[in-house]
Amino acid sequence: MYITVAGNKKEFNDGTTVAQLIALEKVETPQYVTVSLNDEFVENGNFETTTLKDGDNVEFLYFMGGGQ
């Protein structure tokens, strides 16, 4: 199946979960990543059970603190 990850179309095995994708993509500091799947946020507790489908669009987001 083909999934768009951070704007790049890539091929993955059927049944790949969000947790597996995070590992496959070698996401830095995975404990702090927020995942957007087709413009919807995936709860951290659902990474292991959320299965990706052909044509999905995934973005890895990091929220940074700062400011005054």
SEROFI-355004 format. One record per residue (C-alpha): residue number from 1; x, y, z; residue in one letter. Coordinates in steps of 0.1 Angstrom, whole numbers. Layout:
# SEROFI-355004
+------+-------+-------+-------+-------+
! keba !    xx !    yy !    zz ! vexse !
+------+-------+-------+-------+-------+
!  NUM !     X !     Y !     Z !     a !
...
+------+-------+-------+-------+-------+
This chain:
# SEROFI-355004
+------+-------+-------+-------+-------+
! keba !    xx !    yy !    zz ! vexse !
+------+-------+-------+-------+-------+
!    1 !     0 !     0 !     0 !     m !
!    2 !    11 !    36 !    -5 !     y !
!    3 !     9 !    62 !    22 !     i !
!    4 !    20 !    98 !    21 !     t !
!    5 !    43 !   106 !    50 !     v !
!    6 !    53 !   142 !    55 !     a !
!    7 !    45 !   150 !    18 !     g !
!    8 !    64 !   119 !     4 !     n !
!    9 !    45 !    90 !   -11 !     k !
!   10 !    60 !    57 !     2 !     k !
!   11 !    52 !    20 !     1 !     e !
!   12 !    45 !     0 !    33 !     f !
!   13 !    31 !   -34 !    41 !     n !
!   14 !    -6 !   -38 !    45 !     d !
!   15 !   -17 !   -37 !    81 !     g !
!   16 !    11 !   -13 !    92 !     t !
!   17 !     1 !     6 !   124 !     t !
!   18 !     9 !    41 !   134 !     v !
!   19 !    34 !    28 !   160 !     a !
!   20 !    52 !     7 !   134 !     q !
!   21 !    53 !    36 !   110 !     l !
!   22 !    69 !    58 !   138 !     i !
!   23 !    96 !    31 !   142 !     a !
!   24 !   101 !    26 !   104 !     l !
!   25 !   104 !    63 !    98 !     e !
!   26 !   129 !    66 !   127 !     k !
!   27 !   110 !    95 !   143 !     v !
!   28 !   131 !   114 !   167 !     e !
!   29 !   118 !   115 !   203 !     t !
!   30 !    87 !    94 !   195 !     p !
!   31 !    74 !   100 !   230 !     q !
!   32 !    68 !   137 !   221 !     y !
!   33 !    54 !   133 !   186 !     v !
!   34 !    18 !   140 !   177 !     t !
!   35 !     4 !   122 !   146 !     v !
!   36 !   -20 !   136 !   122 !     s !
!   37 !   -38 !   110 !   100 !     l !
!   38 !   -58 !   124 !    72 !     n !
!   39 !   -60 !   157 !    91 !     d !
!   40 !   -73 !   141 !   123 !     e !
!   41 !   -51 !   137 !   154 !     f !
!   42 !   -45 !   102 !   166 !     v !
!   43 !   -44 !    97 !   204 !     e !
!   44 !   -10 !    85 !   217 !     n !
!   45 !   -27 !    55 !   233 !     g !
!   46 !   -41 !    44 !   199 !     n !
!   47 !    -8 !    43 !   180 !     f !
!   48 !    -6 !     5 !   185 !     e !
!   49 !   -41 !    -2 !   173 !     t !
!   50 !   -46 !    24 !   145 !     t !
!   51 !   -40 !     6 !   112 !     t !
!   52 !   -31 !    26 !    82 !     l !
!   53 !   -48 !    22 !    48 !     k !
!   54 !   -38 !    27 !    12 !     d !
!   55 !   -39 !    64 !     4 !     g !
!   56 !   -36 !    77 !    39 !     d !
!   57 !   -18 !   109 !    46 !     n !
!   58 !     4 !   110 !    78 !     v !
!   59 !    22 !   140 !    93 !     e !
!   60 !    44 !   139 !   124 !     f !
!   61 !    40 !   171 !   145 !     l !
!   62 !    60 !   184 !   174 !     y !
!   63 !    46 !   212 !   196 !     f !
!   64 !    73 !   234 !   211 !     m !
!   65 !    70 !   256 !   241 !     g !
!   66 !    85 !   290 !   243 !     g !
!   67 !    77 !   327 !   241 !     g !
!   68 !    74 !   352 !   268 !     q !
+------+-------+-------+-------+-------+
